[in-house]
Amino acid sequence: MRFTVGTALALAFGLTVAASPALAKCNPDNALFEDNFEFMDVSWGEPNENIFVEDDALVVKGWRDQVNFTTQNEGANVCADLTVVETSKPANSPMGLVFWWADWDNYYYVWVWPDGGLEVRRIFKGKSSVVFTTETLALKKGVGETNQIELQLKPRDATIIVNGTKVQRFKGIQPKDGGIVGITATSPSDAPATFKFDNFIVSVPDE
């Protein structure tokens, strides 16, 4: 469920949509890791009923937080296509990307909702805080819609880009040994949702 202070923060940031083009350029030829999910790569762990590859996509049912250790970087462009495939409760079914991961007590993640909401949170020493929350017209609304989420990660700041539109740049702290990237999805326990990730790329920024 969306964080309770989200509404106030959304009012502070306003309804966000920018005219500038995407800043992150995920280059498969310069990739630290690329996955079009032709099969379940071992770097994602073992498949089970909650996470598996189907029809050239990584599918999550219910919930999953999963990092990929081959994505460790000291600055990267991250791209992925995200789709909430099925849910009876869109407001309670966010999905997104994990980044600047050091361990499960220290990391950041971005969530998007089918209704156009977007939120970045930080987990620090096991405690969660909201970095920012906003509504953005850049997100395609509705269950079944696919949104391309891009991150431009630097040691001290990150930029969120949605479907080619810059949404927000914000300050943060990359782990000293470099951050790791992953995926996240969650749904109500009484109404499990289905999520799909595709075209996952983590590439070194062009000089």
C-alpha positions in Angstrom: 0.0 0.0 0.0 1.3 3.5 -0.8 3.0 5.3 2.0 0.6 7.5 4.0 2.6 10.7 3.6 2.6 10.2 -0.2 -0.3 12.4 -0.8 1.2 15.3 0.9 4.5 14.8 -0.9 2.7 14.5 -4.2 1.1 17.9 -3.6 4.5 19.3 -2.8 6.0 18.0 -6.1 2.9 18.5 -8.2 1.7 16.5 -11.1 5.0 15.8 -12.8 5.7 15.6 -16.5 8.7 17.1 -18.2 9.5 17.9 -21.8 13.1 16.9 -21.7 14.3 13.6 -23.3 15.6 10.7 -21.4 19.1 11.1 -20.0 19.9 7.5 -19.3 21.2 5.7 -22.4 21.3 1.9 -21.8 23.7 0.6 -24.3 23.6 -3.2 -24.8 27.1 -3.0 -26.4 28.4 -1.5 -23.2 26.4 -3.6 -20.7 27.5 -4.9 -17.4 24.4 -7.1 -17.6 21.6 -7.5 -20.2 18.7 -9.9 -20.0 15.8 -10.4 -22.5 14.7 -13.4 -20.5 15.0 -16.1 -23.1 15.6 -18.3 -20.1 15.9 -18.0 -16.3 19.6 -17.0 -15.8 21.2 -18.3 -12.7 22.0 -14.8 -11.6 18.3 -14.3 -10.7 18.3 -17.4 -8.5 16.3 -20.6 -8.9 12.8 -20.3 -10.4 9.8 -21.2 -8.3 6.0 -20.4 -8.2 6.7 -16.7 -7.3 9.4 -16.0 -9.9 10.1 -17.6 -13.3 10.6 -16.8 -16.9 7.7 -17.1 -19.3 7.2 -15.8 -22.9 10.5 -13.9 -22.8 9.8 -12.1 -19.6 10.6 -12.4 -15.9 7.3 -13.0 -14.2 6.6 -12.4 -10.5 3.4 -13.6 -8.8 2.5 -12.3 -5.4 5.7 -10.5 -4.3 9.4 -10.6 -4.8 12.5 -8.5 -3.9 15.5 -9.9 -5.9 18.9 -8.4 -6.7 21.3 -9.6 -9.4 24.9 -9.6 -8.1 26.3 -9.3 -11.6 25.0 -5.8 -11.8 27.4 -4.3 -9.2 28.5 -0.9 -10.4 30.0 2.4 -9.4 27.6 4.3 -11.7 25.4 3.0 -14.4 22.4 3.5 -16.7 19.6 1.0 -15.8 16.6 0.3 -18.1 13.7 -2.2 -17.8 10.2 -2.6 -19.1 7.6 -3.0 -16.3 4.1 -4.3 -16.7 1.5 -5.0 -14.0 -0.1 -7.9 -15.9 -3.0 -8.7 -13.6 -4.4 -7.3 -10.3 -7.8 -6.7 -8.7 -6.3 -3.9 -6.5 -4.1 -1.6 -8.6 -3.6 0.9 -5.8 -2.0 -1.9 -3.7 0.1 -3.5 -6.5 3.3 -1.5 -7.1 6.4 -2.8 -8.9 9.8 -1.3 -9.6 13.6 -1.5 -9.4 16.0 -1.9 -6.6 19.2 0.2 -6.8 22.2 1.2 -4.7 21.8 -2.1 -2.9 24.4 -3.0 -0.2 22.3 -5.5 1.7 18.6 -5.9 2.6 19.0 -3.4 5.4 20.5 -0.7 3.1 19.2 0.1 -0.3 16.9 2.3 -2.4 14.0 1.4 -4.7 11.6 3.0 -7.0 8.0 1.9 -7.2 5.3 2.7 -9.8 1.6 2.0 -9.6 -0.9 1.4 -12.5 -2.7 4.6 -11.5 0.3 6.8 -12.4 1.9 7.1 -9.0 5.7 6.9 -8.5 7.7 6.8 -5.3 11.4 6.4 -4.3 12.2 5.0 -0.9 15.4 4.4 1.1 16.0 1.6 3.5 18.8 2.6 5.9 19.8 0.3 8.7 16.5 -1.5 8.2 14.3 1.5 8.5 12.2 2.8 5.5 11.9 6.5 4.6 10.4 8.2 1.5 12.7 10.2 -0.7 9.9 11.6 -2.8 6.4 10.7 -4.1 4.7 12.1 -7.2 2.1 11.5 -9.8 3.4 11.7 -13.3 1.7 11.9 -16.7 4.7 10.1 -18.2 3.4 6.8 -16.8 1.0 4.9 -18.9 -2.0 4.2 -16.6 -3.9 0.9 -16.3 -3.3 -2.7 -15.7 -1.6 -4.3 -18.7 0.3 -1.2 -19.8 4.0 -1.4 -20.1 6.3 1.4 -18.9 10.0 1.8 -19.5 11.7 2.9 -16.3 15.2 4.2 -16.6 17.7 5.2 -13.9 20.8 7.2 -14.3 22.9 6.3 -11.3 25.9 8.4 -10.1 27.8 8.2 -6.8 25.8 11.0 -5.2 22.6 11.4 -7.2 20.2 9.6 -9.4 17.7 10.5 -12.1 14.4 8.7 -12.7 13.1 8.6 -16.3 9.8 7.2 -17.4 9.0 6.4 -21.0 11.7 8.9 -22.2 10.6 11.7 -19.9 12.7 12.9 -17.0 10.6 12.8 -13.8 13.0 13.6 -11.0 16.7 14.0 -10.1 17.5 13.5 -6.4 20.5 13.1 -4.1 21.4 9.8 -2.5 24.4 7.8 -1.4 25.9 4.9 -3.4 27.5 2.1 -1.3 31.3 2.6 -1.1 31.9 -0.7 -3.0 29.4 0.2 -5.7 25.7 -0.5 -5.8 23.7 -3.6 -7.0 20.5 -3.5 -9.0 17.4 -5.7 -8.8 13.6 -5.9 -9.1 10.8 -5.5 -6.6 7.0 -6.2 -6.8 4.3 -6.6 -4.2 0.6 -7.3 -4.0 -2.1 -7.8 -1.4 -1.9 -11.2 0.3 -5.6 -11.8 -0.3 -5.4 -10.9 -4.0 -2.0 -11.9 -5.5 -1.1 -9.8 -8.6 1.1 -10.8 -11.6 4.0 -8.6 -12.7 6.3 -8.8 -15.8 9.9 -7.4 -16.3 11.6 -7.3 -19.7 14.5 -5.7 -21.6 16.6 -5.4 -18.4 19.9 -3.6 -19.1 22.6 -2.2 -16.8 25.3 -0.4 -18.8 28.3 1.7 -18.1 27.6 5.4 -18.8 29.1 6.8 -22.0 32.0 9.2 -21.3 
